[in-house]
Amino acid sequence: MNVERQLDPEALGDHIDRLYRAAWSLCGSREEAEDLVQETFERVLRRPRFLRSEDDLGYLLRVLRNTFFSQRRAAGRRPDTTPLPDEIDLIEDRSAPAADARLASAELYGAIARLPDDFRDALVAIDVVGLSYREAARALRVREATITTRLHRARQRVARDLVSDSPPGHSTPPASAARRP
């Protein structure tokens, strides 16, 4: 039974962490991810939203993805600008994660952001947002088998990308080892 229900604006905050991680995976940048989540919530809150399922997170992931692609298309039509220099005085935040942990996260999210769109969407839906295969298939409007294949290939590419970006001294596995299940 598909009964329509209104999306509860008060419950949106329950999904912010997962959407932020998904946005970071899409953008490859913390700052852009924050802006993307904010823009997504702004779009969702503009008017009442009616859903046919209990899958708020899947719906929000679709809105996030559509917002990301809309922003990318719009940015492609704008002229390139030169950013301001990043020379500022930094104050250490002792409660923040260690720099190497942030670097590892940035490398991971960068590797995810470099994936082809279909692979990235599957990986973000399953591994970052935490949707089930069925929920991801529904959110991305593809079959579950397609999600499984894309997810497997996306994970392989991210692993290969991270290994190839490793600093000197780290050994890379032989090509035959990368193909083993």
C-alpha positions as CSV (number, residue, x, y, z in Angstrom):
1,M,0.0,0.0,0.0
2,N,1.5,3.3,-1.1
3,V,0.0,5.9,1.3
4,E,1.4,9.4,0.9
5,R,2.8,11.1,4.0
6,Q,4.4,14.4,4.5
7,L,8.1,14.6,5.1
8,D,8.6,15.8,8.7
9,P,10.9,18.8,8.6
10,E,11.8,18.3,12.3
11,A,13.3,14.9,11.5
12,L,15.7,16.2,8.8
13,G,18.4,16.7,11.4
14,D,18.4,13.0,12.1
15,H,20.0,12.5,8.6
16,I,22.5,15.3,8.5
17,D,25.6,13.2,9.3
18,R,24.9,10.6,6.7
19,L,24.0,13.3,4.1
20,Y,27.2,15.2,4.9
21,R,29.3,12.1,4.3
22,A,27.5,11.5,1.1
23,A,28.0,15.1,0.0
24,W,31.7,14.9,0.9
25,S,31.9,11.8,-1.3
26,L,30.3,13.6,-4.2
27,C,32.2,16.8,-3.9
28,G,35.6,15.6,-2.5
29,S,35.7,18.7,-0.3
30,R,34.5,19.3,3.2
31,E,33.5,22.9,2.5
32,E,31.6,22.1,-0.6
33,A,29.9,19.2,1.2
34,E,28.7,21.5,3.9
35,D,27.3,23.9,1.3
36,L,25.7,21.0,-0.6
37,V,23.9,19.7,2.5
38,Q,22.7,23.2,3.3
39,E,21.4,23.7,-0.2
40,T,19.7,20.3,-0.1
41,F,17.9,21.1,3.1
42,E,16.9,24.5,1.8
43,R,15.4,22.9,-1.3
44,V,13.5,20.3,0.7
45,L,12.2,22.9,3.2
46,R,10.9,25.4,0.5
47,R,7.6,23.6,0.3
48,P,5.9,20.5,1.9
49,R,7.2,17.2,0.5
50,F,5.0,14.1,0.2
51,L,6.6,10.7,0.2
52,R,5.0,7.3,-0.8
53,S,7.3,5.3,1.4
54,E,9.0,5.3,4.8
55,D,12.4,6.0,3.2
56,D,13.2,9.6,4.2
57,L,16.9,9.0,3.8
58,G,16.6,7.6,0.3
59,Y,14.5,10.6,-0.8
60,L,17.0,13.0,0.8
61,L,19.9,11.2,-1.0
62,R,18.1,11.7,-4.3
63,V,17.6,15.4,-3.6
64,L,21.2,15.7,-2.6
65,R,22.4,14.0,-5.7
66,N,20.1,16.1,-8.0
67,T,21.2,19.3,-6.2
68,F,24.9,18.3,-6.7
69,F,24.4,17.7,-10.4
70,S,22.4,21.0,-10.8
71,Q,25.2,22.9,-9.1
72,R,27.8,21.2,-11.4
73,R,25.9,22.1,-14.5
74,A,25.5,25.7,-13.4
75,A,29.2,25.9,-12.5
76,G,30.1,24.7,-15.9
77,R,28.3,27.7,-17.4
78,R,30.2,30.2,-15.3
79,P,33.6,31.6,-16.1
80,D,36.5,30.4,-14.0
81,T,37.7,32.6,-11.2
82,T,40.9,32.7,-9.3
83,P,40.6,31.9,-5.5
84,L,42.0,34.1,-2.8
85,P,45.2,33.0,-1.1
86,D,44.9,30.7,1.9
87,E,47.5,32.6,3.9
88,I,45.8,33.0,7.3
89,D,46.8,32.5,10.9
90,L,45.5,29.1,12.2
91,I,44.5,28.4,15.8
92,E,44.8,24.8,16.9
93,D,41.6,23.1,17.9
94,R,42.5,20.4,20.3
95,S,39.1,18.7,20.0
96,A,39.5,18.3,16.2
97,P,40.7,15.0,14.8
98,A,44.4,14.6,14.2
99,A,45.8,16.0,11.0
100,D,46.8,12.5,9.7
101,A,43.2,11.3,10.2
102,R,41.8,14.3,8.4
103,L,44.3,13.7,5.6
104,A,43.3,10.0,5.3
105,S,39.6,11.1,5.2
106,A,40.3,13.7,2.6
107,E,42.2,11.2,0.5
108,L,39.4,8.7,0.8
109,Y,36.7,11.2,0.0
110,G,38.8,12.5,-2.9
111,A,39.1,9.0,-4.3
112,I,35.4,8.5,-4.1
113,A,34.7,11.9,-5.7
114,R,36.9,10.9,-8.7
115,L,34.8,7.8,-9.4
116,P,32.4,7.8,-12.4
117,D,29.0,9.0,-11.4
118,D,27.2,5.6,-11.4
119,F,29.9,4.0,-9.3
120,R,30.2,6.9,-6.9
121,D,26.4,7.0,-6.4
122,A,26.3,3.3,-5.5
123,L,29.2,3.6,-3.1
124,V,27.9,6.7,-1.4
125,A,24.4,5.1,-1.0
126,I,25.7,1.9,0.5
127,D,29.0,2.6,2.2
128,V,28.7,6.3,3.2
129,V,25.0,6.8,3.8
130,G,24.3,3.2,4.9
131,L,21.3,2.3,2.8
132,S,20.5,-1.3,2.2
133,Y,21.0,-2.6,-1.3
134,R,17.2,-2.5,-1.8
135,E,17.0,1.1,-0.5
136,A,19.9,2.2,-2.7
137,A,18.4,0.5,-5.7
138,R,15.1,2.3,-5.1
139,A,16.8,5.7,-4.4
140,L,19.0,5.5,-7.5
141,R,16.2,3.9,-9.6
142,V,18.2,0.9,-10.7
143,R,18.0,-2.9,-10.1
144,E,19.6,-4.4,-7.0
145,A,22.0,-6.4,-9.2
146,T,23.2,-3.2,-10.8
147,I,23.9,-1.7,-7.4
148,T,25.9,-4.8,-6.4
149,T,28.0,-4.7,-9.5
150,R,28.6,-0.9,-9.3
151,L,29.5,-1.1,-5.7
152,H,32.0,-3.9,-6.2
153,R,33.7,-2.0,-9.0
154,A,33.6,1.3,-7.1
155,R,35.3,-0.3,-4.1
156,Q,38.0,-1.8,-6.3
157,R,38.7,1.6,-8.0
158,V,38.8,3.4,-4.7
159,A,41.2,0.8,-3.2
160,R,43.4,1.0,-6.3
161,D,43.3,4.8,-6.3
162,L,44.3,4.9,-2.6
163,V,47.2,2.4,-3.1
164,S,48.5,4.3,-6.1
165,D,48.4,7.6,-4.0
166,S,50.3,6.0,-1.1
167,P,53.5,7.7,0.0
168,P,56.9,6.2,-1.0
169,G,57.9,3.2,1.0
170,H,54.4,1.6,0.8
171,S,54.3,-1.3,-1.4
172,T,51.6,-1.8,-4.0
173,P,50.1,-5.2,-4.4
174,P,50.8,-7.1,-7.7
175,A,48.1,-6.7,-10.3
176,S,47.1,-10.3,-9.9
177,A,46.4,-9.7,-6.2
178,A,44.1,-6.9,-7.0
179,R,41.9,-9.2,-9.0
180,R,41.4,-11.8,-6.3
181,P,38.0,-11.7,-4.5
